[in-house]
């Protein structure tokens, strides 16, 4: 199913607040949006959003407004971060494939949370920063967000912006375009 032509695309959503982080809480991952991009065919597959129940924070009204993710949803459908990493390790063989995200936030957040939880990092060290790649390939003077990149490419934003499951797929489209230009 997965070949060397496969790149894993990841987009994280995390607890966030409109203002300072409340005492006793930390920003932590609440969704890992993931999909696979076949670099030969451009096919995007295995698109899913892994919901994660936060252990050291709660979803704020601001976070729900931004992502549509509620604390109730995570209480009912969320799994632990450790279980989510196990899915990346086993189902997606994350440590064996190059992976990509839009910017470095996702890379840094995954490493930080794995380190804090003292669990093995489930992804490879081969990471593509799609934001950097797109900026370079398009010859832009200034970096743009994912939504801006889609606009430049006249690709409609699919799904809900700031939902990992949807943004992963949108990022895959930007990455595919960027790779075709090389």
N, C-alpha and C positions, 0 to 999 in steps of 0.2 A: 504494500500500500504506500509506504513512504520511501522515497528514493533520495538520492543525493540532489535531485532537482527540487527538493522540498525545503521551503523556508517557513518556519513557524512565526506567525504574527501574534503579538500580545499587546493588549491594551488594558491597563489597570484602572480601576476606580477605587478610591479610598475615602475613609471618613474625612470630612472637612467641615469647616465652620466659616461663617461670615464674621471674621474678626479673630481674636486670639484663641488658641486651643484651650478649652476649659481645663482647669486643674484636675489632675488624676487621669486625664485622657491623653491618648496619642493618636496620630493619624495612622490608620492601618488599612490594609487591603480588604475591600468588601466584594470585589468582582474581578475575576481574571477573564477578560474576553480573549478568545483564541480562535485562530483559523490557520489553515495551511494554504500556502501558495505554491502551485507547481510552476516553476520558472520556465519550463519549456512550453506549456500550453496556456499559461495564464489562469488556469482553473483555480478557483477558491473553494475549498472544501472544509469539512469538519468544523464548521462555525458554531461555537457555543460560548455561553457565559457561565462560568463557574462562580456561584454565589458563595461568599464566605462570611460566616458569623463572626463579627469582631469580638475580641476577648477583652480589650482594654479601652474601648470607646463605644459610643452609641451614635447612631445615624442622626444628625441634626436636621432640623427643618430645611436649612440651607442646602445640605447635602441631598436631601430628597428632591428639592426643587431643581437642583442641577442634574441629578442622575436618574430620577424617578424611583430610586431604590429606597425602600422603607425599612425601618428596624423590624417591623412585623414580617416582612417578606424574608429577611435574613434569619429571623427566629424560626420561621417555618421551613424554609428551603435551603438555608445556608449550611455549609459543611465547615470543618475546621481548616485552617490554613495548611496544616500538615497533610490533611487528606487531599487538598487541592494540589499541593506540590507532588503528591504521589500520582495523581492523575496525569500531570505534566510529564513526570518521569516514565510512567508505564504506557499510557495510551498514546502519548505524543512523542515518546523517546526524546524528550527535550534536551538531554545532555549530548545527543548524537547529531543534532541538526543546528544549522545556523538559525538564529532567530532575529526578529526585527521588532522595533517599536518606534513610535514617533517621538523623537527626543530621547533624553537620558533619564527622565523621571522614572519610567517603568523599570529600567535596569537597576537604578540606585535603590528604588523602593523594594524590589525583590531581594536584592542582596542584603539590605538593611533588615528586612523582616526575617529572612532565613537566619541571619547571624543572631538576631535577638532571640529567636525561638530555638537556636542551636540545632537547626536541621540542615541537611545537605541541600545545596543549591541545585535545583532541578533542571537548569538550563546550561547550554554550552557557553564557552567563553567567546564564541563567534557571534558577535552582535552587530546588526546593521542599524544605524541611526537614520531612519527614513527622512527625518526632517533635514539633516545635514546633506544626505544624498540628493534629495529633491532640490534643495537650494543650489547645490553645485551643478547638477545636471541642467536645471532650468536657467542657470546663470543669474540668479537673483542677488541683489545687493543686500537684502534683508530677509531673515528667516520669517516664514509665515506658519500659522497654526494649521492643523489638519483640515479644518473647514475652509481656510483660505486656499490651501493647496488644491483641494477639490474644485473650488471656484475657478482657479487659474486654469485647471484642466477641463473645465466644463463637464465635470462628473458630478451628478447630483448626490448629495449626502443621503445615504440610505439608512433608514431606521432613526433611532433617537441619539442625538449627539450627547456625549458623556455617558453612554452605556457601553461598557467594554465589548459586549457581544457584537454590537453594531459598528463601533469604531474600529475594531480589529479588521473587519471586512473592508471598511473604507480605507484604512491604512494599506491593506493588501493591494487595493486598486492603484494607489499612489506609488507603491513600491514596484508593482508590475510595470507601470508606465515608465518609471525611472530606469528600470533595468533594460527595457526595450530600446531606450535612447542610447545606451552604451555601445 
